[in-house]
Amino acid sequence: MLFAVSRIARPTAAPVSKAIQARNMATLKEIQQRLKSVQNIEKITKSMKMIASTKVAKAQRGMEAARVFGSASKTLFTSAETKAGADDKVLLVASSSDRGLCGGIHSSVSKATRRAIVEMPEAELVILGDKAKAQLSRAVRKNIAITFNQIGKDMPSFEEAASVVDTIKANGIEFDTANIVYNKFISVVSYEADIIPAYSEATFKASPNFAMYEIEDDVLANLQEFSFANGLYWAMVEGHAAEMCSKRAAMENATKNAGEMIGKLTMTYNRGRQAVITNELIDIITGASAL
């Protein structure tokens, strides 16, 4: 029995060593591009860390000055034994900023504000900063009365705090008690959400020890606005100091992670390059042996 045998032409396969070499070259090019990208990121994060470090000292000096004025207003209410009533109309002020790349500092204010709204569902909300606005708009949009941005871009000032209070008053937002939610500066690596209270004229006038001050009505109105702006300024400056420290820590960690990734990518690149050189040497030695 005869069998017809047909030959099928097949493309000649490339040598295994050359295929590996081409594949390694593509991989090496990708690693080199990734390495360059990570090195650029490291330069950026290192620069941002240096900028934040220069701002930390200035922010802490401003915070110490603001604490003196803020504690004076707080002592006034403490001496008068001013307290919020059970049926008081509450206004919540979330003090944050527009900047990112500073860890979870905005989430701290947002979470504390949400917890406060759970306890006081009817409370109106004023938000300072786009970051907190984006986080709170998803959960408590119906409570938001007014929002602010572009405040405290460099260092918060009392004029900015006073303008916020004037805007709140001009929009007809009334309250008996205002709770300012902010990040309390504890140390360069630690902060926590806290509340600074401010009170309306009627609430302060109803204090048990109010008579000892003998304040006239026209002066009382100015005092109420000043104490509200003072507490807001304190919250903004202390939150700014905590933000700068958090940003410096975040950029330091990012620079450290970039450095570790650069080391790993450099080692991978060197190993791949050594493999390519080894394959080339094998081809040369094999060709010489065949001759």
KAPEVEN-V958081 format. One record per pair of residues at least 4 apart in sequence whose ideal C-beta (glycine too) atoms are under 8 Angstrom apart, sorted by the first residue. I is the first residue (numbers start at 1). J is the second residue. If there is no record, write none. Layout:
I & J
I & J
This chain:
14 & 18
14 & 19
15 & 19
15 & 283
16 & 20
17 & 21
17 & 279
17 & 282
17 & 283
18 & 22
18 & 283
19 & 23
20 & 24
20 & 275
20 & 279
21 & 25
21 & 276
21 & 279
21 & 280
22 & 26
23 & 27
24 & 28
24 & 272
24 & 275
24 & 276
24 & 279
25 & 29
25 & 276
26 & 30
27 & 31
27 & 272
28 & 32
28 & 269
28 & 272
28 & 273
28 & 276
29 & 33
30 & 34
31 & 35
31 & 265
31 & 268
31 & 269
31 & 272
32 & 36
32 & 269
33 & 37
34 & 38
34 & 265
35 & 39
35 & 262
35 & 265
35 & 266
35 & 269
36 & 40
37 & 41
38 & 42
38 & 258
38 & 261
38 & 262
38 & 265
39 & 43
39 & 258
39 & 262
40 & 44
41 & 45
41 & 254
41 & 258
42 & 46
42 & 255
42 & 258
42 & 259
42 & 262
43 & 47
44 & 48
45 & 49
45 & 251
45 & 254
45 & 255
45 & 258
46 & 50
46 & 251
46 & 255
47 & 51
48 & 52
48 & 101
48 & 247
48 & 251
49 & 53
49 & 248
49 & 251
49 & 252
49 & 255
50 & 54
51 & 55
52 & 56
52 & 244
52 & 247
52 & 248
52 & 251
53 & 248
54 & 58
55 & 59
55 & 244
56 & 60
56 & 188
56 & 241
56 & 244
56 & 245
56 & 248
57 & 61
58 & 62
58 & 155
59 & 63
59 & 155
59 & 237
59 & 240
59 & 241
59 & 244
59 & 245
60 & 64
60 & 185
60 & 241
61 & 65
62 & 66
62 & 155
62 & 156
62 & 237
62 & 240
62 & 241
63 & 67
63 & 185
63 & 237
63 & 238
63 & 240
63 & 241
64 & 68
65 & 69
65 & 237
66 & 70
66 & 233
66 & 234
66 & 237
66 & 238
67 & 71
67 & 234
67 & 238
68 & 72
69 & 73
69 & 230
69 & 233
69 & 234
70 & 74
70 & 196
70 & 230
70 & 231
70 & 233
70 & 234
70 & 235
71 & 75
72 & 76
72 & 230
73 & 77
73 & 198
73 & 226
73 & 227
73 & 230
73 & 231
74 & 78
74 & 196
74 & 197
74 & 231
75 & 79
76 & 80
76 & 227
77 & 82
77 & 197
77 & 199
77 & 204
77 & 207
77 & 227
78 & 82
79 & 209
80 & 204
80 & 207
80 & 208
80 & 209
80 & 210
80 & 212
80 & 213
81 & 207
81 & 208
81 & 209
82 & 199
82 & 203
82 & 204
82 & 207
82 & 210
83 & 207
84 & 88
84 & 90
84 & 176
84 & 177
84 & 197
84 & 199
84 & 203
85 & 176
85 & 203
88 & 175
88 & 176
88 & 177
88 & 203
89 & 122
89 & 174
89 & 175
89 & 176
89 & 177
90 & 120
90 & 122
90 & 123
90 & 124
90 & 175
90 & 176
90 & 177
90 & 178
90 & 179
91 & 123
91 & 124
91 & 125
91 & 126
91 & 145
91 & 168
91 & 173
91 & 175
91 & 177
91 & 178
91 & 179
92 & 113
92 & 116
92 & 117
92 & 120
92 & 123
92 & 124
92 & 125
92 & 126
92 & 143
92 & 178
92 & 179
92 & 181
93 & 125
93 & 126
93 & 127
93 & 128
93 & 178
93 & 179
93 & 180
93 & 181
93 & 232
93 & 235
94 & 109
94 & 110
94 & 113
94 & 125
94 & 126
94 & 127
94 & 128
94 & 129
94 & 132
94 & 136
94 & 181
95 & 109
95 & 128
95 & 129
95 & 180
95 & 181
95 & 182
95 & 183
95 & 232
95 & 235
95 & 236
95 & 239
96 & 105
96 & 106
96 & 109
96 & 110
96 & 127
96 & 128
96 & 129
96 & 131
96 & 132
96 & 133
96 & 239
97 & 106
97 & 128
97 & 129
97 & 131
97 & 151
97 & 152
97 & 239
97 & 240
97 & 243
98 & 129
98 & 130
98 & 131
98 & 149
98 & 150
98 & 151
98 & 153
99 & 131
99 & 243
99 & 247
100 & 106
100 & 131
101 & 247
101 & 250
101 & 251
102 & 106
102 & 243
102 & 244
102 & 246
102 & 247
102 & 250
103 & 246
103 & 247
103 & 249
103 & 250
104 & 108
105 & 109
105 & 183
105 & 191
105 & 239
105 & 242
105 & 243
105 & 246
106 & 110
106 & 129
106 & 131
106 & 132
106 & 135
107 & 111
107 & 135
108 & 112
108 & 183
108 & 191
108 & 192
108 & 193
109 & 113
109 & 132
109 & 181
109 & 182
109 & 183
109 & 193
109 & 239
110 & 114
110 & 132
110 & 135
110 & 136
111 & 115
111 & 193
112 & 116
112 & 181
112 & 193
112 & 194
112 & 195
113 & 117
113 & 125
113 & 132
113 & 136
113 & 140
113 & 181
114 & 118
114 & 136
114 & 139
114 & 140
115 & 119
116 & 120
116 & 123
116 & 179
116 & 181
116 & 195
117 & 121
117 & 123
117 & 125
117 & 140
117 & 143
121 & 143
123 & 143
124 & 143
124 & 144
124 & 145
124 & 173
124 & 175
125 & 136
125 & 140
125 & 143
125 & 144
125 & 145
126 & 144
126 & 145
126 & 146
126 & 147
126 & 148
126 & 164
126 & 168
126 & 173
127 & 132
127 & 133
127 & 136
127 & 144
127 & 146
127 & 147
127 & 148
128 & 132
128 & 147
128 & 148
128 & 149
128 & 151
128 & 164
128 & 236
129 & 133
129 & 148
129 & 149
129 & 151
130 & 134
130 & 149
131 & 135
132 & 136
133 & 137
133 & 144
133 & 147
133 & 149
134 & 138
135 & 139
136 & 140
136 & 141
136 & 144
137 & 141
137 & 144
140 & 144
145 & 171
145 & 173
146 & 167
146 & 168
146 & 171
146 & 173
148 & 164
148 & 167
151 & 156
151 & 160
151 & 164
151 & 236
152 & 156
152 & 157
152 & 160
152 & 236
152 & 240
155 & 237
155 & 240
156 & 160
156 & 161
156 & 233
156 & 236
156 & 237
156 & 240
157 & 161
157 & 233
158 & 162
158 & 229
158 & 230
158 & 233
159 & 163
160 & 164
160 & 233
160 & 236
161 & 165
161 & 229
161 & 230
161 & 232
161 & 233
161 & 236
162 & 166
162 & 225
162 & 229
162 & 233
163 & 167
164 & 168
164 & 229
164 & 232
165 & 169
165 & 225
165 & 228
165 & 229
165 & 232
166 & 170
167 & 171
168 & 173
169 & 173
169 & 225
174 & 200
175 & 200
176 & 199
176 & 200
176 & 202
176 & 203
177 & 197
177 & 198
177 & 199
177 & 200
177 & 203
178 & 197
178 & 198
178 & 199
178 & 200
178 & 228
178 & 231
179 & 195
179 & 196
179 & 197
179 & 198
180 & 195
180 & 196
180 & 197
180 & 198
180 & 231
180 & 232
180 & 235
181 & 193
181 & 194
181 & 195
181 & 235
182 & 193
182 & 194
182 & 195
182 & 196
182 & 235
182 & 236
182 & 238
182 & 239
183 & 191
183 & 192
183 & 193
183 & 194
183 & 238
183 & 239
183 & 242
183 & 243
184 & 191
184 & 192
184 & 193
184 & 194
184 & 238
184 & 242
185 & 191
185 & 238
185 & 239
185 & 241
185 & 242
185 & 245
186 & 190
186 & 191
186 & 192
188 & 245
188 & 248
188 & 249
189 & 245
189 & 249
191 & 242
191 & 245
191 & 246
196 & 231
196 & 232
196 & 234
196 & 235
197 & 231
198 & 227
198 & 228
198 & 231
198 & 232
199 & 203
199 & 204
199 & 224
199 & 227
200 & 204
200 & 224
201 & 205
201 & 220
201 & 221
201 & 224
202 & 206
203 & 207
204 & 210
204 & 220
204 & 223
204 & 224
205 & 210
205 & 220
206 & 210
209 & 213
210 & 215
215 & 219
215 & 220
215 & 223
216 & 220
217 & 221
218 & 222
219 & 223
220 & 224
221 & 225
222 & 226
223 & 227
224 & 228
225 & 229
226 & 230
227 & 231
228 & 232
229 & 233
230 & 234
231 & 235
232 & 236
233 & 237
234 & 238
235 & 239
236 & 240
237 & 241
238 & 242
239 & 243
240 & 244
241 & 245
242 & 246
243 & 247
244 & 248
245 & 249
246 & 250
247 & 251
248 & 252
249 & 253
250 & 254
251 & 255
252 & 256
253 & 257
254 & 258
255 & 259
256 & 260
257 & 261
258 & 262
259 & 263
260 & 264
261 & 265
262 & 266
263 & 267
264 & 268
265 & 269
266 & 270
267 & 271
268 & 272
269 & 273
270 & 274
271 & 275
272 & 276
273 & 277
274 & 278
275 & 279
276 & 280
277 & 281
278 & 282
279 & 283
280 & 284
281 & 285
282 & 286
283 & 287
284 & 288
285 & 289
286 & 290
287 & 291
